[in-house]
Amino acid sequence: MVRSFVERGFVVIDGVSSEFPLSFHENLGAKLESAMNSNSSSEMRVATSNNVGAVFPEAARAVRQAAGHFLRKILGPSFVLHAHRHVHWSAAGRDQLWHKDAYWTRARLRSHRSRWAIAMYYPRGATEAMGPTYVMPGSQYHTIDKRWPTLVDRLGVGNCRADRYCDEAAERQRRLDEDTRLLYPELVDRRGVPIVVEPGAIVVLHFDLLHRGSSAEPGARPRPLVKFIFGRTREPERFSGADNMAVGDAYAYLAGEKLAVADAPPVADAAAILRARNASEVRRLEAAFSLAAARGHAIKTLLDGVLRPGLPEAARRAASSGLAAVGGAAAEALASAETPKDPVSRWYATRTLGEIATTKTGFEALVRALESRDDDVLRSTAAEALGVALQRECFGVYVDKLVRAIPDHPVESDGAAASGKRDQVGQAAAFALLGLLENPRTRRCVRPRAIGTKCRGIVARADVNDRYVVATCFDILASLARDDPALEKDLFTALLDSRWCERTNFGAKQLRHFL
């Protein structure tokens, strides 16, 4: 199952068990439909949004019971359920565009390594008539250079509503085919694979897999899909036989090992392939790993691939993977390089440094990016990268930098939605700290008083702070409470005081973003 996930980007898991029989899933589907059809718009929004876990907590329990073992394999033993979740419904005459979901934080850069996964739970299953989800197998290894303002990567660049709500099925399919016409020749079926599943099934997707919702047939039974997001908190700790080097790197990452780039076959004109505008992504990655194996002057070519402005994002991503495979030998050169003026170059340089930094020079470069007055994408990327680097070599002074990156007061980051404050940097820093706490080897580097005080303050003002910073702070406090009975008592008191009563009428003014 892990092999299928690494190569194809998704797996289907049967959710029916003695604890959660078929009748359980059918009943939950009926409850979701009832909430969706409610005359109260606020009740409908609550029951199909982030608070679906409070209204229907049994949905998350069913997913954990069925998919927990597999999630531990791909995300590690300390994976967490992210606070963002949603219920999606199919409808007649509505086809989604092919897309890759935006991360939370939205500024997170994509990677073929398994750090995040989407779990799609189908209490009623999905038939062709109900409008199944379509996926593009293997597309997690392919970069889309069409990032929308929401940081969702879409293939279609035309009018979204026109593409999705066209009345004629043939016209909708023509537009979808046009979107994929120039897509990677390595993908055999560009129309994708429909996820037709039995009631109770859970489909686990690599977060970067191309997927889309499809149109239901008129009169078909409504199809609810409850989406959950799971994240890795700990870097793997100590495979072969993959068909290409990118897949091999993903296997090696899950095993806590480094890819044996010395075994990478030489690629003629590797530098030209890496920088080419129309090279296939597989060839580009093969070229990057070939350069990593050559080392020496070839490392400069990989550095240029990350730092040179104007290159396709796929070239930067491949060069970043090559430098990560080189490891520490490339870290000093990258940390000492002149800061590029191009923002995308700065993002990728920072993300790459997080994969390989082990010395003060590398850590200081990450801190400079974190504390810069640059855009939120760079600063949140730096927070994530610093957390990854600290899981290799943990220094308390740099952990404190992450604690300080979580603001003590509400902030509004780039691209904040009308629905509330969004703190991209705080989200990334809090999640990085949670990862350090969940790793027994690095837990000792975190000063519990400092992070505990910070998170208590964030939670105390949950009504005005970023909802996902609040949620991660609850996870941090729960982790700290394992060693602090007094904190455990305070945490339970806070949760009991703010608990949600599912049987009380909903109202928009009653919403609390503590989940």
N, C-alpha and C positions, 0 to 999 in steps of 0.2 A: 504493500500500500504506500509506503514512503517513497519507493522508487517511482511509482506512478505519479505521485504528487510532485516530486522533484522534476520529472521529465515533462508531464502534461499540465501541471499547475492546479489540479483539483482532484478530489476523491469524493465518492458518495458513500455515506455511512448509514446503515439501517438504524432507525431510532426506536423501533418497536421492541419492547422487553416486558418482562413480568412486572416491573415497577412502573413502566409507562406503556400500557397496552394500547392497541389500536383505538379503543374507545376513548382513552385519554386525549389522543391527538385530534380525534373527530370533535370532541367536546371543546377543546381549545380553539379549533378552527371556527366553531359556531360562536364562541364568545368574541373572537376577533371580528367576525362579520357583524355581530350585533353592535359592537362599539363603533365600527366603521359606518354603520347605517343609522347611528344615533342622531336624534334631532338636535342635540347639543353639539355645536361646532367645537367648543372647548373640550368636551369629553372625547370627541373623535380625535382631536389633536393630541391629547394626553395619551390615549390608548394606542396610538400608532407612532409615537415619537420616543424620545429618550426615556420617558417614564413608563414605557411598556413593561419594563422590569418590575416596577412597583405595582402596576395593575395586574400583571400576569406573571408573577415570579416563577411559576411552574415552567414557563417556556425556557428560561435560562437553565433551570435544573435538568430539564430533559436533554438539552444540548450538552451540558457538562457530563451527564451520565453516559450518553452514547458516544460522544466524540472526545471526551477527556483524555483517554489513553493515547489516541492519535495526536491530539494537540500537544501532549507532553513530548512526543517523539520529535515533532517539528519545531516546537517553541521552547522546549526545555521544561524541567519540573516545576518551575516557579512562574509559569505563564499567568497572565491576568486578563480579566474581562474588562475591556475599555468601557467607559461610561456612555459612549455614543452607541445608540441602537435605533432601529427603525423598522416599521412594517410596510412592505411594498405590496401593491395589488396590481394585477394585470387588468387590461381593459380592451374592449373591441376597438380596432382602428388606431391603436397606439403602439408603435415600435420605438424603443429607445435607440439612440445612436450607440455604436460601439464605443466603450469608454473604459478607463481605469479610474477607480474611485480616488478621491482626494484623501490624503492621510489626515489624521489628527495627531500631531499638529499638521496643519495643511502645508506647512513649509518643508516637510520632510522629503528628502530626495529618494528616488526609487533605487532598489537593489534586488538582484536575483537571489540574494541570501534570505533565508526564512526568518525574518524578525517580526512580521505581522501576518495575520491570516483573517479572512472573512468566513464566518459560518452562516450559511443560509439554511434556515429551518423551515420545512414545508409541512405544517400539520395536516394538510389535506392532500399532500403529494402534488404532482404537477403532470398533467397530460398535454398532448399536443393541442387539444381544444382549449385548455385553460390558459394558454399562453406561457410556455415554459421560459426559463432563463436560458440564453444561449451563451456559450463560452468558446473562446478561441484557444484550443490546446497549445501549450508551449509559448504563448505570447508574453509570458512574464519575462522572457529573455530578450524582448524587442522593445526598443525605445520609441515613444511617440513624441515628436517635437511640436505638438499642438496643445500646449498647456493653456487652459482657459483661465479667466480671472479667479475662479474658485479653486484652481489647481487640480481640476479634474482633467485628465488627458483624453480628448475625444478625437476619433478619426474624422468625423464630419465637421466641416467648418461653415456650413450654410446655416440658414435660419433653423434653429433647433425645433421650434414648435411646428414649423412647416414640415420638417422631416418626420417628426414623430406622429403627427395627427392627420396625415394625408388620408383621404377616404379610400382610395384605390389601393388594394393590396399589392398589385403589380407595380404601381408607381413607388410605393414604399420600398419594395424589394430592389427596384432599380436604383434608388438613391443609396441604399445600404451597399449594394454591389459596387457603386461608383466610389464609395468611401474606401472600400478594400481593394480597389483595382490595382493599386501600386504597392499593396502590402506585401511583405516578405514572401519571396517565392518558396522559402522552406516550409511554409504552412500550406498543407495540401488542400484542406477544405476551408476556403475563405468565408464561407457562409456560417461556419461555426458548427458546434454540436449542441443540440437541444438537451437540457437537463430534464428528462422525463423520469420521475421518481414516484415511489409508493408513499402513502401517507406516513408521516413521522420521520421521513428521511432528512438527513443533514448533509449538505454539500459544503465541504471545506475548500476554499479557494486561496491560492497565493494572492496576496493583496494586489499585485501588479498584473493580474490576468485580465485581458480584454474580455468584457462580457456585456450583455445588454438584455433588457426585458423585451419580450415579443408580444405581439397582439393576440388577444383572446378571440375565439369565435363568438359571434353574437349568440347570446343566451347561454353561454357556458357557465358552469359553476364558478363563483369567485375564487381566486387562488391567492391566499395570503402567503407572504414570505417574510419571516422575522429575521432581520439581519443583525448579527452580533459581530463585534471585532475583538480579536484576541491578540495580545502582544507578548513578545519575549522580554523578560527582565534580566536574564543572565546570559552572558556569552557562553557558548558551548565549551566543555572541558573534555579533553581527550575522551573507503569505498573505491572502489576502483571499477573500471570497465565501462565508464560513461562514453557515449558516442561523441561528445564534443567537450571542449575544455570548460565552457561555462557551466554545463551540467555537472562536470567533475568538480568544479569549485564549490557548487552548491552542496554536493554530497560531502566533500571534505569539511565544509563549514559545520554541517550538522553533526559530524563525528568529532568536532573539536580539533581538527587537524589542518595543516596547510596543504594547499594543492602542490603536488610534485611537478613544478613547472619545468624542471630539468628534463622531464619526459615529453614536454611539448614538442611536436614536430616543427621543424623550421619552415617558415613561410616566406616565399620569395616576395620581395618588394613590400615587406611588412609595414614599413613606415608609411608608404603611399596608401596602402589599403586602410590603415588606421585613420588617416585624415581624409579619405575620399568622401565625397558628398553622397554618392549613390552605392556604396558598398553594402552588402548584406550584413546584418548584425552578427551572424555566426562567423563569417570571414573576418570581420573587424575584431571580434574577441579572440579568434585564433591568432591573428596578427599580434595582438597585445600580449598574449601569453608567450608567443614565440620571442618577442622582444624582452619579456621578463626573464626568459631562460638564457638569453644571450648576455644580459647584464651589461656591465661596462658602459660604452657609449650609448647603447640602446636605452638605458634608463633616461638619458636626456631626451630621447624621442618621446618616451612615455610622459615625462614631465611637460614637454611641449604640448602633448595632446590634452593635458588637463588645463594648462595655463594659457594657451594661445586663444585670443578672442576670435569669435566668428565661426568656430568649428561646430558641426552638428552635435547636438546633445548626445547622440549615440556614440560619437567618437570620444567625447569626454568620459562617458560612462565606461567604455572599453579601456581607455587609458588608465582610468582610476582602478579598474579591476586588475590590470597588469601591474601597477605599482603596489597594490595590496598584496599581490602574489610575491613580489620582490621582498617586501617586508622592511625591516629596519634599515637596510642599506640605502633605501630611497627616502627614508624619513628625514634625515638631516638635510638632504638637498632640497626637499620640498619645503621644510620649515624655514630654511634660509633664503629661499627664492624671493625675489622682489614681489611685493603684493600687487597682483594684477588689478588693472582699473576696471576690467569687465566684471560685472557682478556674478555672472554665471560661472566664470573661471574661479572667482573667490569661493563660491559655494562648493564646487567640486574639489578644489584644493583642500578646503577645510574638512569635507567629508572623508577624503582619502587619507588625510593626516590622522584622523581618528582611528583608521584601520591599522596604522603602522607605527604611531608614535610610542616611544618607550623612554625617551630621555627628556631632560629639562627643556631643551631647545624646542622640541615638538610640543610639549605641554604649554609652554609659554606662548607659542604661536596660536594655539587653540584659545587660550585665555584672551589674547589680544582681539581675536575675532569675536569672542563672546562679549567682551566689554566695549566693543567699538560702537560708534553711532551709526552704523550701517543699517541696511534693511533687515527686517525681521527674519527673512529667509536665511541670511548669513548667520545671524545671532542664534537662531534656534538650531540650525545645522551645527554650529559650534558647540552648543549645549549637548546635543545628542552625541557628537563626535567625542567630546571630552568624557562623557559617560562610558562610551565604548573603550576608549584608551585606558581609563582608570580601572576597568575590569582586568586589564593585563598587568598594569603597574599602578598600584594605588598609593596616592600621596594625599594626606589629609588637607594640605594647604590648597590643593586644587578642588577637592570636594567642597571646601568652604566657598569657593567661587561659584559653584553650582547653587548652593544654598542662597547666596546673595543674588543670584540671577532671578529668583522668584520674588517678584515685587511685594512689598508689604501693603500696597494699596492697589485698587483696581486700575488697570491700564487698558488702553484700546490700541491693539496692534494693527499693522497693515491689513486692510481688507476686512475689518470687523463687520459682522453682520448686524442687521437691524434688530435681531433677536437678542442681542446682549453683548457684553464685553468679550473680546477674544484676545487671549494673551499667548501668542505662539511661543515666545521664549520661555515663559513660565511653564507651559505645558511640557516642553522638551526637557527643561531642567528638572522638573519634578519627576518625570518618568525616568530620567537618568539616575536620580538619587534612589528611586525605588529599586532599580536594578542593582545598585551597589548594596542595598540593604538585604536583598534576596539572595545574594551570593555570599555564602559563609566566609569565603576567603577575603572579600572586600568589606564586609559589614563592619569590621573593626576600624576602618578608615573614617566612618561617618560618625560625627559627634552627635549623639542622640539628643542632647539638650538643645543644640542649635536648630536642628531640623524639626524637632518636636515643637519648639516654641514657634517657629515659622509656620508650620502646618496648623497648629491650634489657632493662630490668628487668621489664617486663610479660611478655615472651616467656620470660625465664629462669624465671618462676614460672607457666608455662602450666597446670600441673596444679591450681592453686588460683585463678587469675584467671578472670574472665568469658570464656567461649570466643570471643565475638564481638569483644571488645576485643582479645584475643590475635590473632585472625585479621586484624583491621584493622591492628594494629601490624606484622604481617608485611608487609602491603601497603605500609605507610609506610616500613619499612626497605628494601623492594625499590625503592621510588621514590627514596629517599635514596642507595641504592647505585649509581644511575646516575652520580652525581658523586663516588663514594668507593670506589675499588677495594678498600681494606682492609675496608670494611663489606660489600661484595659477597662477599668471601671468607668473612667471619664468618657471613654469612647462609646461604650455601650449606653451610657446615660444620654449622650448627645444623640445617638441614633434613635433611642426610644423616645426622646423628647420630640424628635422631628419625624417620627415614623408616619407612613402613609396608610390611611384606612381605605381599602379598596371599595368598601360598601358605602362610603360617603359620596354625595353628589359632587361632581367636579366643577371647578370654576377656575377661569384663567388667573384670577388674582390669588388663588390658593397655591399656585405652583411653587415648589421649593426645589432648587437645583442642587440638592445634596447628593443625588445619585449620579 
